[in-house]
Amino acid sequence: MAKHRCRIGIDVGGTFTDFVLANMATGELTRYKEPSVPADPSKSVERGLPPLMELAGVEPENVELIVHGTTLLVNAIIQRKGAKVALVVSKGHRGILEIGRARLANSYDFTVQKEEPLVKRNLIYETESRTMADGTIIGRPARGELKAVAEQIKAQDIEAVTILLLHSYAHPEMEQLVAADLRKRLGKIPVTESAHIWPERREFERSLIAIMNAYVNPLMTAYLNLLTKRVEGLNIKAPIYITANNGGTLSIDTARDRPIDTILSGPASGVVAATEAAAVTGNKRLITVDMGGTSCDMAVTQGGEPEYTTQTHVGDFPLVLPVVNVSAIGAGGGSIVWVDPQGVLKVGPQSAGADPGPVCYDQGGTQPTVTDCYLLTGFIHPDHFLGGRMHLDRKGANKALEEIAKKIGIKGPDRAVKAAEAALQVTTAIMSTELYKGLAQRGEDPRDFALMAYGGAGPTQGNLLAQEARLTQIIVPPAPSVFCAMGAILADVKRDYVRSNHLKFAEGKQAIKDLATIFRTLEKDAKAWIKTEGKLLGKAEFTATVDMRYAGQAFDLQVIIDDKLRSKPTVEGLSELFHIEHEKIYGFRDLESGVEVTTERVQVTGKIPPITLPKLKRKKGTKAAERRKVFYEGKFRNVPIYHRNELGAGEVIKGPAIIEQSDCTIVIIPKWSAKVDGIGNLLITADGKKTKKKK
């Protein structure tokens, strides 16, 4: 590869750290995997970069950008390994984290305990500071009050402080006053106002965002400082960006200040890569399936853009920030196959993980997994796993699945492989059920979508899922197992801004004037920020959404606003967009009730110069490298095996067949065919079916 400018995408996982290097001149991609170091994720980055650059034939000075994603922060929250945080609230609100939304953890079991708060009650301090909803200040800090709070915080060895005052989302002045006073008294202890992080209504949810930001801030700062030091030690001077929840990226300085914006960024990068890879196929309606070792992440994209949500969770904590809408289910390559006391075959959600892993890894695992089922059915070869770097133990997998066969009453010489196929059918049913449920909630028909399968196990399971879910096309990208790292270098810089101003259209023109003013203010703030995010960025672009509802409703719907309505909003135009969205979900529109706006959002995007993906040379007639027995639909079949790196654009592979590459295996079942497109995507289509390509 010629020594040209290049970009590097990095995705740190629990088992492997994935790297993708893109040559900006040729578009050629270099992939590499390095075992992760959970105790110090930056160490695997430091170890993996030199061999990656050596494979690509580039020098450190050729690197113009590094984009990095990690699950470090979400794991810290789930495992309770963050900072010791104090919370300062308006008097009478010390119970905010315990009360939450006053809902039971489980409606059917009163003994289930609620999630333990990130801040204990004895670390929540009260202040007389209080602001009414209209901005009237009815309480200020009492004499000596904040001094006493600061002394108590110091005595508790607090590492970060969050301020949460009533109605600060709309009137942040009092919160800013309290924070400024405490900063003077606390020295190096970081103090954060909730309205500075996310000024949205709903006190409990706003408190969680601010607290989680403070909880992981010291950890994120320490990690990014160490990462920067290790990268600079390799003589790489390129800026480092961090992947964000919204499918974009952020500069390392913004990530230090707002780590909450990166907390669920891992799966989002894969969805971004999926939209880019699918663009050349004409499919703008995708169901993405990222199936790894522990779980399967599903998402929907329409019109070439990922779907966003403000209703997700980190552990059991609600997160109302805009994130790429990804749902996770416990169905991965490491998901354990087991039988319940009633003799019913089950798969997951428990996982064998990376250690000890599936039985076939021969690392002490005793419980069979989905990967063991792939091995016994012949979907994967024991000597071809990870490009031949790891041999799989077929005998061990066979023995473990024979025990499953006995428990569910399967007999005969092929009982283990029959049990394996049954387990894969259960896995497929679990995934298909989640897929149908998610699309039904959106009012969509799965037959209108193509399935984008990636992750280590996604291309292996994808055709089984598509058959069950009645989809007609699957897309397998060229580098499926490192797809999230790939998405990192394809993503633009993005950030979201929010206001919570309750506007009632029934009040007339004033509501529309206020909405236009809010949009202008948010855009002004966004423009000021995007100018600080680096020299690579092109012209800034803006998109707007509003949360709307009929008067008297308790729940909102998020509505996308086009550029014309953002600059010149009208009651008629906004109301019609809301009616359409409400009708799509609930089947009717209410023309008699007034329409209200509760929350306004603007997302700014700074375009990164695009990467041109390399094109394959056209080729026909590639012969199978070998044949092997594959068990499918109750019998063994003699199936041709192809090497993906030998296939050219335009080639067609008829199923049943298996296509192998160093990082994954693609299964094509009978009555389906795969065609290689111009950039190396595999388009797997049901024979005789034409794919719908809807915008």
N, C-alpha and C positions, 0 to 999 in steps of 0.2 A: 504493500500500500504506500502511495506517495505521502511524503511528509507535508500535509496540509493542516490548516486549522481543523480542530476537532472539538467535539463536546462529549462529556461523559455523564451517563446516568447511573445512579447507584441506588439499589433498594436493599436495605438491611433486613433480613428475615431471621427467624429463630434458628434455622438450620444452616442456610446458605446466605451469603451476601452476593447479590447479582450485579453484574457490570455490563453496560452496553456503551461502546465507543462509536460515534458517528463521524466519519470523514466528511467535512462540509463541502469538499470539492467533488467527491465522487458519490457521496451518499452511502458508501459501503459501511456495513456494520460489523463490529467485532464484539463477540460475546465471551464472557468469562464468569466462572463461579468460584467463590472462595468460602471455605467453611467459616461461619460466623463465630464471634467471640462474645458470648452473652455478657460476660463481666465487663467488657470494654469494646462496644461495637465499632469504635473508631479504629481499633487495631486491625480488624478484618479489612477495613477500607485501606489502611496503610499497606497491608500485605498484598491486597489484590490489584492496586493501581499499577505497580511496576510490571508484573507479567501481562496485564491487559495492554499497556502501552507497547510492550515488546511484541506481543502478537500482532498489534495493529501497525507496527513499524513507525511509531511517532515518538517524539521527544517531549519532555515536560513543557517546553516553551511553545509547543504547538497547541496545547490545550487552552481554549478560550472560555470555557464554561464547565462547571461541575454542578450537577443537580442531584440532590441527595434526599432520600426518603427513609424513614425509620419508624418502627413501632415502639420506640423507647418510652415515649410519654404515655401512651395509652396503657402500656404494661405497668408503668409506675403507678398510675391511678388505680388500676384493677388490683395490683399487688400491694397497694398502700406503702409505696416506697418514695413518696415525695417529701417536700419540706414541711416543717412544723409551722402552721399558719395560724394567725390570729385574725378575728373578724370584729370590726367595729360597726354597730348598728344603732338605729334610732331607739330610744328608750321604749321598752315593752316588747321588743322583737327578738329577744335572745333565743326564742324557740323556733326560729324560722326554718332551720335545717331539720329539726325533729318533726315539725308539723308538716312541712313540705306542701303537698296538695291535699293533705288529709285523706289519703287513700290507703286502703289495706294493701300490703305487699302481695297478698293472694286472696281473692274474694272467696275461695272455697276452703281455705285453711287458715284459721285465726292464729295458729301457732308459728307461722312463718314470720321471721324477724325482718324488719326493714333494713335496708342498706345502712351500714354505719357511716355517719357523717364524716366528711374529710376534716372538719374542725370540731373538736370537742366543746361541749357547752361551757366548760370552765375557761376556754380561750376565746369566748365571745364577750365583748365589752360594749357597754351601752353609753350613749351620749344624749344629752338633751336636744341636740340638733334635730330639727324637724321642719319639713316643708310640706305645705298642702298641695293638692293636685293642680291648683291654679297658680302655683308659684309663690303664694304667701308664706313667708317664714314665720312660724309660730314658736320656734325654739332655737336657741343658740347655745354653744358649749358653756356650761357653768364655769365660774372662776376656779381655776386649778384642776378642772375635770380632765382635760387632755394631758396635762402633766402627770396626773395620777395614772391614767391609762398607759402612757408611755413607760412609766416606771414598772408597772406590772408586766408589760410586754417584755421589757428587758430582763426582768427577773425570771421569766419563763423560757428564756433562750429561744425566742421566736425567730424564725428565719425569713418570714415574709408576712406582710399585713395587707388586708383587704378592707376597704371602706364601702359599706352598703347603707345608704340612707333612703328613706321613703321618697318616692317620686323624683329621684335624681336622674332618671332616664330623660325626663322632660326639663328638669330644672337642676342642673349639676353644680350650681354655684356653692351651695353649702357643703357638698361632698368635697369639692376642690379645696375649700377653706380648711376643713378638718384634715385632709390629706397633707396640705402644705405645712400645717402646724406640727403634725406628727413626724414628717420628714426631718424637720429641724431638730426634733428631740431624739429621733431614733438613729441618726447617723447613716450607716451603711445598710441598714435593714430596708429592703425595698417596700414601698407603700403604693398600692394601686387602688384607684377609684373604680367602682363597678361601671359607672357611666363612660369612663374613658375606654374600657375594654369593649362593652357592648350595651349602648343606651336603648334598650328595648324594655317595654312594659313586662309585667309578670315578675314580681320581686324574687320569688324563689328561684326561677330559672336564671335570672340575671345574677343572683348571688352565686350560683354554681359555676357559671362561666368565669366570673371574676376570681372565685376561690381556686378553681382548677388551674387558671392561668398562674396564680401565685404559687400554687402547690408544686407545679413542675418547673417554675421559672429558674430556681437555682440549679436544678438538674440539667435543664436545657442549656443554660449559660455555660456551665462547666463542660458539658459535652461538646458544644460548638467551639469553645475555646481550644479544647484538646484536638478536635477534628481539624481546625484551622492550623494548629501547630504541626500536626502530623502531615497534612497536605503540603504545607510550606517546606517541611523537612525533605520532601521529595522534589523540591525546586519547581513546584507548580505554583504559578502566580495567578492563576485564573480565579475569578470570583466564584463563590459557592452560594448556590440558591437551595432552598429547602422546599419540598413539595407541600402543598396546602390542602386543607379539607375540601375546598371548592374545585379541585381539579387543576388549579394553577400552581404557581410557585411564588416564593417570597425571598427577598434578599436575606442574607444571614443576620443582618442587623434588625430587620423587622421580626424575624423569627425569634431572636433573643428577647425582644420587647413583648411580642405577642405569641408565645408558644402555643396558646390555645388554638390558634389558626392552623396548626400543623398536626393536631392530635389524632385525627382520623384520615390522614393523607394517604396511607399505604394503598388501599384498594382503589382510591380515586384515580391514581396515575394510570392504572391498567385500563380504566374506562376511557380516559383521554386517548390513550394509544389505540384503543379499539375504534373510536370514531375516525381517527386519522387513517388507520389501515383499511377500514371499510369504505372510505370515501371513493376509492378507485373502482369499487364494485358496483356503485350506484345504490347501495343499501343505506338508507338513512334511518331505518327503524331497526334497532338491534336489541337483543337480549344478550348481555355479556355474562359469561360464566367463567369465573376464576377459581378453579378447583386445585387446591394445594394439598398439603399433607394433613392439615387439621380440619379445615372447613372449606366451604364453597361459598364464594361471594357472587351474588347476582345483582345486576343493575339493568336499567332500561335507558336507551337513548332514542330520541326522536328528532327529526329535522337536522341530524348531524351534530346535536348537542347533548351532553349528558343531562340527565334529569336531576334536579336538586330537591332537597328537602330541608325543613327546619324542625323536623320531629324525629330525632334519633337519640341514641343513648351511648354513654361510655360506662360500661358495666351496667349498674341500675340507675345511673344519674342521667336525667334528660339533658340534651344539648340542643339549644334552639339556634345555633349558628347555621348558616347555609352550608351544607355539605353535599357532595355527590351522593345520590340516594342508592346506597348499597345495602342489601340485606344478606346476612350470613346465616348459613345453616351448618349443622354438624355432620357434613358428608364430605370427607376428603380421602386422600389415598391412605392415610393412617387411621381412619375411622374403624373402630373395633366391631367385628361381627360376633354376635352373641345370641343366646336363646333365653327368653324370659321364663319364669316358672310355669306359665301356661303352655309352653312349647312353641311359642311364636318366634320366628326368626327376626332379629332386629339388627340394624346397622347404626352405630354412633348413638348419641353424640360424643361419647368418650373416644379419645384418640390415643394411640400408642406413641404419638409424638415422634421425635427424632431419636430419643433414648428411652427405652430400648428399641423403639420402632417396630415395624412389622416383623412377623416371625421370620420371613425370608431374608431379612437383613442379617440374621445370625448374630445378633448382639444381645441375646438374652430375652427377647420378646417371646411370650407364650400364647398370646391371644391373637387369632387371625384377624387380618384387616382387609380392606378393599384392595390394597396392593397385592396381598397374597392371592386374592381372587383373580386379579389380572394375570398373575404369573401362571396359576394352574390352568386357566382357560386358554393360555397361549397368546394372550394379547401382548404381553411383554416377554422378552427372551431373557433367561437368567444370565447370559454372558454379554448382553448388549445394554444393560442398565447404566445410565450416566456415561454413555459412550464407551462402555466396557471397563470403566474405572472401578466398578463395584459388581461383584458376583452375587447372585441371589440364590438362596437355599431352597430349591424346589421340594426336596424331601421334607424339610421342616414345615413348609406351608401345607403340604399334602397331609401330614400327620395332624396338624392343628384343625384343618377343615374336615377331616374324617370324624373328629369329635363332634363338630357341628352337625354333620350328616346323621350321626347316630341319634342326636337329640331331637332332630326333626323328622326322623323315620325314613331317611333315604338309604336304600340298600343297593348292593351290586358292586361290580368292579370299579365303576366310575363314580362312586358315591361322593368322593371328595370334590371332584370337578363339578358335579351336579349341584352340590351345596354352594360352591363358588359362584356358579351362574345364578342360583337363587338369590344369593346375597347381592349380586350386581343388579338383579331385578328390583330388589327392595331399595337399593341405593337410588336407582333410576326413578322409582315411584316417589321417594321422598323429595327428590329434586323437582320432579314434574309437578307435584302437589304445590310446592312453594312457588313455582313459576306461574301456575294457573291462578293461585290465590293473589299474588302480587298484581297480575294483569287484570284480574277481575275487579280489584279495588280501584284500578285506573279506568275501568270501562273499556278495555282493549281486548282484541282477539289475537291470541298467540300466533295464529296462522299468517298474520300480516307482518311478522318479524323474522329476521334471520338471526341465527344463534352464533355468537362469536365465542369460541372456546379457547381458553388459554390457561396458564398455570401448568404445573407439572403433570396433573392428571386430567385436566379439562379436555384435551384433544382425544384422550383415550375413552372418556365417558361420553363425549359430546354427541356422537351419532346415536348411541343408545337413548340418550335424553331426547334428542330431536324426534326419533321414531315414536317414542311414548307420548310426547307433547304435540304431535302432529305438525311439527314445523317442516318446511320443505327445503331449507338450505342452512348449512353450517359453514362458517368461515374460520379457518385456522391460520393465524398470521405466521410469518416466517420465523419469529423467535418467541414462541409461546411461553416458555418457562421463565424468561427474563422480561416479560412484557411490562411489568410495573416499572422496571428500570428504563425500559424503552419509552414509556409514557412520560417519564420525568423530563427527558430532553426534548420531547415534543410539546410540552406544556408552555403556555404563555404565563406572564406574571399577572396575578389577579388578587383583588381584595374587595371585600364587601363592606358597605356602610349602611347604617340603619337609623331610623327615627321612629318613635311611636307617638304619633299625633292622631287622635281620634277625630275623623272628619265625617260629617253626615251630609250627604248630597241633598237631603231635604232642606237644609239650611240655605241652599242657593249658591250664588256665585262666590261667596267668601270661602267656602270649602275648596273650590277649584283653585282660587288664587293662593290659598295656603299650601295646597298640594304642589303647585308650580314652584313656589318659593322653597319648599322643602327639597324638591329635586335639584334646584339650582345650588342650594347650600351643600347638599351631599356631593354633587359633582365638583364643586369648588374644593372641598376637602380631599376628594379623590385625586384631583389633578395635582394638588400640592404634594400629595404622598408619592404618586407615580413618578414624579420628577426626581425623587431621591433613590430610585431603585436600580440605577445602573445605566451604562452607556449603550447597552445592546438593544434597548427597547425602542420600538417604533412608535407610531402615533397611538395615543390612548383611545380606546373605545368604551362606550358606556351602555349598560343594559339596566332596565328598571323592572321591579316587581312590586306589587302591593298586596297586602292581606286584606281581603274584603269579606263582607257577610251581609245577610239581610238583617234589618233592624230586629233586635231581640234574640238573634241566634247566639249561641255560646261558643261556636267554633268558626274559624275562618278558612277561606280558600285562598291559596296563593295564585295570583294572576300576573302573567307576563305582559308588560306594557311596551308597545312599539315606540320607535324613536319619535314619531310624530306626536303621539299622545303624551310622551314624556316632556317634550318641549312646550306643547300647547294642549294640556289635558281638557277634556270636556266631559260633562256628566253623562251625556248620551253614549259616547264612545267607551268610557270606562264601565258603565253599567252593562252594556251589551257584552263586553268581554267577560264580565262576571257571570251574567246569565248563561252564556255558552258553557263556561267551566262548571257551573252548578248543574246544568242540565246533563252534561256529560257524566258526572259522578252520580247524581241522584235521580235523573230521569225527568225532571220538571224545572220550570222557572216560575218564580213568584213575582208577578208584575205589579202586585198591589203593595208589597212591602218596600220600604225605603232601603237603599243600599248605603253601606258605610265602609270607610277605609279605616283600618286600625293600625297598620304598620307600613312604612314606606322603606324600600331598599334600593340601593344603586350599587352595581358591581362595575368596577373599572378593570379593564384589560390592557396591559402593555404588551404589544405583539413582539415576540422573539422572532428574528429572521428564520424562516422555515427551513427544515431539512428535506432535501429531495431524496426520497428513498430510491435505491438502485433498481434498475430494471433487469429482468432476466432475459437471456437470449432464448429465442424460440427453438423448440426441439420437439421431436416426436420419436416414438418407438423405443423408449427406454425399457430394457428388459428387467424382469424381477431378479434381485440378487440371489434369492433362494426361495424355498417354500417351507412351510411348517404347518403342523396340525393346530387348528384353532377350534375350540369348543363354542358353538353358538346354536341356540334354539334346540338344545337336547342332543346334538351330535357333533362329532369331529369333522372338520372340513380341511382339505389341503389348500392352504391359502398362500398366494404369492406375497413376498416381502420386497418392498422397494426402499431405496435410500433417498431421502428427500433432497440431499445436496446434488443428486444426479439428475433430478427432474428439471426440465426447462419449461418456459412459458408455452401454454397451449396444449400441454400433454394432458391426456385423460386416463384415469385409472378406474377400472370397473371393480365394484365390490362383488364378493368379499375380498378385501385386501388389507394389508397393513403397511403403513409408511413409517419408517423409523428415522429419527434424527438423534443427535447426541444427547439432547436434553428432554426428549419426550417421544411418545409413540402415538400415532394417529390410527384409529381403527375405522375402517369403512365396512359397513355391514352389507349383506346382500340387498340388491335392488336399489342401491345408491351408487353414485359415481363421483369422483373427485377430479376437478380441473384446476390446473395451475394458471393463475393470472399473471399479469405483466410484472408485478413486484414480488411474486412468490407466494401470495395468499393461496391456500387450498380452498376451493369452493366446492363443498360436498353437497350434492343435490339428489333428492329422491328421483329415481328414474321416471321419466314421463311427466314430471311436475315442472311448472314454470314459476319462478320466484316472483312474488309481488314486490315491487320497489316503490314504496310510498314515501312521500316526504313527511 
